[in-house]
């Protein structure tokens, strides 16, 4: 049975295979496609709606317990990537 997590954007529960894990590193939200990087992680659907909703609600900072405002540039690049690029972006 696959682990279930809650998306930061839409707040719906889903399996980890359909969500992307993110962590805070050096003041930036970084995607963790392999879900193995150390640190506190949060999960979000790799869709424009969910990512923009999480940014608007400032959910990344709260979920990752960041004391400062986090740069979400890399996560925004995730939704602008062409289809299929997500699988290539294993790191």
C-alpha positions in Angstrom: 0.0 0.0 0.0 1.4 3.4 -1.0 1.9 6.2 1.6 -0.7 9.0 1.4 0.2 12.6 1.9 -1.8 15.9 1.7 -1.1 18.5 -1.1 -0.2 21.9 0.2 -2.2 23.6 -2.6 -5.6 21.8 -2.8 -5.4 20.1 0.6 -6.5 16.8 -1.0 -4.9 13.5 0.1 -3.2 11.5 -2.6 -0.5 8.9 -3.0 3.2 9.9 -3.0 3.6 8.8 -6.6 1.3 11.6 -7.8 2.8 14.3 -5.5 6.2 16.1 -5.5 8.1 16.4 -2.3 9.7 19.8 -1.6 12.1 20.9 1.1 13.6 24.2 2.2 17.3 24.6 1.4 19.2 27.9 1.7 16.1 30.0 1.7 14.6 28.4 -1.3 11.9 25.7 -1.9 13.7 22.8 -3.7 12.0 19.9 -5.3 13.0 16.4 -4.1 11.8 14.0 -6.8 13.5 11.0 -5.2 12.0 11.9 -1.8 15.4 11.1 -0.1 16.9 14.6 0.7 17.3 15.3 4.4 15.1 17.7 6.2 11.5 18.5 6.7 9.4 17.9 3.6 6.1 18.9 2.2 4.1 17.5 -0.7 2.3 19.3 -3.6 0.7 18.2 -6.9 2.9 19.2 -9.8 0.1 21.4 -11.3 -0.2 25.1 -11.8 -3.3 25.3 -9.7 -1.9 23.6 -6.6 1.5 25.3 -6.7 0.0 28.8 -7.2 -2.5 28.1 -4.4 0.2 27.0 -2.0 2.3 30.1 -2.9 -0.7 32.5 -2.5 -1.6 30.9 0.9 2.1 31.0 2.0 1.8 27.3 2.7 5.4 26.4 1.8 6.8 28.5 4.6 4.4 27.2 7.2 4.7 23.5 6.2 8.5 23.7 6.1 8.6 25.7 9.3 10.8 28.3 7.7 11.6 31.4 9.7 12.0 33.6 6.6 10.2 34.0 3.3 11.2 31.3 0.9 12.0 31.7 -2.8 9.7 29.6 -4.8 11.4 30.0 -8.2 12.4 26.4 -8.6 8.9 25.2 -7.8 7.4 27.6 -10.4 9.9 26.2 -13.0 8.3 22.8 -12.3 5.0 23.9 -13.6 6.5 25.6 -16.7 8.5 22.5 -17.6 7.3 20.6 -20.7 5.5 17.3 -20.1 7.9 14.5 -19.6 10.6 16.7 -18.2 9.5 15.9 -14.7 10.7 12.3 -15.1 14.1 13.5 -16.3 14.4 15.8 -13.3 15.2 13.0 -10.9 17.4 15.2 -8.6 
